[in-house]
Amino acid sequence: VSAGSLSPGMLRWTRSWRLPLRGLGPCSLSFCRVPVAPSSSGRSGAEPRSVLLSYKLLDGEAARPALVFLHGLFGSKTNFSSIAKALAQQTGRRVLTVDARNHGDSPHSPDVSYEAMSQDLQDLLPQLGLVPCVLIGHSMGGKTAMLLALQRPELVERLIAVDISPVQTTPSSNFPSYMAAMRAVDIPDGVPRSSARKLADEQLSTVIQDLAERQFLLTNLVEADGRFVWRVNLEALAQHLDKIMAFPQRQESYPGPTLFLLGGNSKYVLPSHHAEIRRLFPRAQMQTVPHAGHWVHADCPQDFVAAIRGFLA
């Protein structure tokens, strides 16, 4: 494809997904061998049961709060690899990237609630000696970050929500049809990796016209025991997509410094959300990256890094 025929969206993905995907070797994942967390349903009133998240920690000065990155739906910690390296080098701080439950190399669980995703971090961050931290979350990860800050403000020194609000989300993509298309992908056993990706891409293209979006989803196709499987927990995510699009009702506010970093071309954060943002995050600042869509860090990585550094100053 010549650069001239690439839409800005496609450029965004091709730039962003050229990152090496580590941990996707043949032993990485299969549906039968994925660690499955015990269900915490039925434990009414009890806090959700956490799972052991997969993470990557870049070392830095222990004296200053670490930066912790949380990815969005269908993403993984590798989404922030180059950003994390740049910020570790430029700020000298420790930088943690994490796979959410049901994503990347983290365990699968039937509980996809924000309360559960927050609990995972409430357990992990103190274990790694990373509290209080600077918590940076994109989309679904931004909602987890906001909830964690509201529940446990002492763990979060400051907060950055990337192109997401603490309200019901109306996504620009048709996620239910995407998930149905992913679940319908059929790849014969023994097919080489390059052919498998091509086959999957052809099958997805009947439903998902945008090449860039298909390439993003295909980062989740992994080989396990000679078969190709999705490493995201499609069953749980499809069943509870309404929970991921919602945001838990909260009364208390987060007193710390907060930045809402928005994509200028995105419609995820609307003026009608501002009142609820101010109620829950009274110290919120808004900043827009002019030429970015919803994936601000992929569209405009240098502006994204500069915005974070400016907020830390």
Residue pairs with C-beta under 8 A, 6 or more apart in sequence:
1 10
1 211
3 11
6 14
7 212
8 291
8 293
8 299
9 210
9 212
9 213
9 293
10 210
10 211
10 212
11 212
12 212
12 293
12 295
12 298
12 299
13 211
13 212
13 213
13 215
13 216
13 298
14 212
14 215
15 298
16 79
16 216
16 295
16 297
16 298
17 215
17 216
17 219
19 78
19 79
19 81
19 82
20 78
20 81
21 76
21 78
21 219
22 78
23 54
23 104
23 105
24 222
24 223
24 231
25 223
26 223
26 224
26 225
26 226
27 224
28 105
28 222
28 223
28 224
28 231
29 105
29 222
29 224
29 229
29 231
30 224
30 225
30 227
30 229
31 229
33 224
34 107
34 108
34 233
35 51
35 52
35 107
35 108
36 107
36 108
36 109
37 49
37 51
37 101
37 107
37 108
37 109
37 111
38 49
39 49
39 109
39 110
39 111
40 46
40 48
40 49
40 111
40 116
41 110
41 111
43 49
47 115
47 119
48 111
48 113
48 115
48 116
48 119
49 111
49 116
49 119
50 116
50 119
50 120
50 122
50 123
50 124
51 101
51 106
51 107
51 109
51 120
52 106
52 107
52 124
53 98
53 99
53 100
53 101
53 106
53 120
53 121
53 124
54 77
54 98
54 99
54 104
54 105
54 106
55 77
55 96
55 97
55 98
55 99
55 124
55 128
56 77
56 81
56 84
56 96
56 97
57 94
57 95
57 96
57 128
58 84
58 85
58 88
58 94
58 95
58 96
59 88
59 94
60 66
60 88
60 91
60 92
60 93
60 94
60 95
61 92
61 93
61 94
62 94
62 129
64 91
64 92
64 93
65 93
65 132
65 133
65 134
65 157
65 158
66 93
66 94
66 95
66 96
66 130
66 133
66 134
67 84
67 87
67 91
67 93
67 94
67 95
67 96
67 133
67 134
67 136
67 308
68 95
68 96
68 98
68 121
68 125
68 130
68 133
68 134
68 135
68 136
69 77
69 80
69 83
69 84
69 95
69 96
69 97
69 98
69 136
69 137
69 138
69 141
70 98
70 100
70 121
70 135
70 136
70 137
70 138
70 140
70 141
70 142
70 144
70 145
71 77
71 79
71 80
71 97
71 98
71 99
71 100
71 103
71 104
71 138
71 139
71 140
71 141
72 79
72 138
72 139
72 140
72 141
72 142
72 295
73 139
73 140
73 175
73 237
73 244
74 103
74 216
74 217
74 220
74 232
75 103
75 104
75 138
75 139
75 140
75 141
76 99
76 103
76 104
76 105
76 219
76 220
77 97
77 98
77 99
77 104
78 97
78 104
78 219
79 138
79 297
79 298
80 97
80 297
81 97
82 301
83 297
83 301
83 304
83 305
84 95
84 97
85 95
86 301
86 305
87 93
87 95
87 305
87 308
87 309
88 94
88 95
90 305
90 309
91 309
91 312
93 134
94 130
96 128
96 130
96 133
98 106
98 121
98 124
99 105
99 106
100 106
100 117
100 120
100 140
100 141
100 144
101 107
101 108
101 109
101 111
101 112
101 116
101 117
101 120
102 108
102 109
102 112
102 232
102 233
102 236
102 237
103 231
103 232
103 233
104 231
105 231
108 233
108 236
109 116
109 233
109 236
110 236
111 236
112 233
112 236
112 237
112 240
112 243
112 244
113 240
113 243
113 248
114 143
114 144
114 147
114 243
114 247
114 248
115 147
115 248
117 144
117 147
118 144
118 147
118 148
118 151
118 152
121 144
121 148
122 148
122 151
122 152
122 155
125 131
125 133
125 155
126 155
131 154
131 155
132 154
132 155
132 156
132 157
133 155
133 156
133 157
134 156
134 157
134 158
134 159
134 160
134 312
135 145
135 148
135 149
135 156
135 158
135 159
135 160
136 145
136 159
136 160
136 162
136 308
137 143
137 144
137 145
137 146
137 160
137 161
137 162
137 164
138 162
138 163
138 164
138 295
138 296
138 297
139 162
139 163
139 164
139 268
139 294
140 164
140 244
141 162
142 161
142 162
142 163
142 164
143 161
143 164
143 166
143 244
143 247
145 156
145 159
145 160
145 161
146 159
146 161
146 164
146 166
146 247
146 254
146 280
146 281
147 247
147 248
147 250
148 155
148 156
149 155
149 156
149 159
149 254
149 256
149 258
150 250
150 252
150 253
150 254
150 280
153 254
153 255
153 256
156 254
156 256
157 256
158 256
158 257
158 258
158 259
158 311
158 312
159 254
159 256
159 257
159 258
159 259
159 281
160 258
160 259
160 260
160 261
160 308
160 311
161 258
161 259
161 260
161 261
162 261
162 296
162 297
162 304
163 261
163 262
163 263
163 266
163 268
163 269
163 292
163 294
163 295
163 296
164 268
164 269
165 247
165 260
165 268
165 269
165 270
165 273
165 276
165 277
166 247
166 250
166 273
166 276
166 277
166 280
166 281
167 247
167 273
167 276
168 245
168 246
168 247
169 245
169 246
169 247
169 268
170 245
171 245
171 268
172 266
172 267
172 268
172 294
173 213
175 241
176 238
176 241
177 207
177 208
178 207
178 208
178 213
178 217
179 234
179 237
179 238
179 241
180 207
180 238
181 203
181 204
181 206
181 207
181 208
182 204
182 217
182 220
182 230
182 234
183 230
183 234
183 238
184 203
185 199
185 200
185 203
185 204
185 221
185 230
186 203
187 196
187 199
187 200
187 227
187 228
189 226
189 227
190 226
191 199
191 228
193 223
196 221
196 223
196 228
197 218
197 221
200 218
200 221
200 228
201 214
201 215
201 218
204 214
204 217
204 218
205 211
205 214
208 214
208 217
220 230
220 231
220 232
221 228
221 229
221 230
221 231
222 228
222 229
222 230
222 231
223 229
237 244
250 280
253 279
253 280
253 281
253 282
254 280
254 281
255 282
255 283
256 283
257 283
257 285
257 311
258 281
258 283
258 284
258 285
259 284
259 285
259 286
259 287
259 307
259 311
260 269
260 277
260 281
260 284
260 285
260 286
260 287
261 287
261 289
261 296
261 304
261 307
261 308
262 268
262 269
262 286
262 287
262 288
262 289
262 296
263 288
263 289
263 292
263 293
263 294
263 295
263 296
263 299
264 288
264 289
264 290
264 291
264 292
265 291
265 292
265 293
266 292
266 293
266 294
266 296
268 294
277 284
278 284
285 311
287 307
287 311
289 296
289 299
289 300
289 303
289 304
289 307
291 299
291 300
292 299
292 300
292 303
292 304
293 299
296 303
296 304
297 304
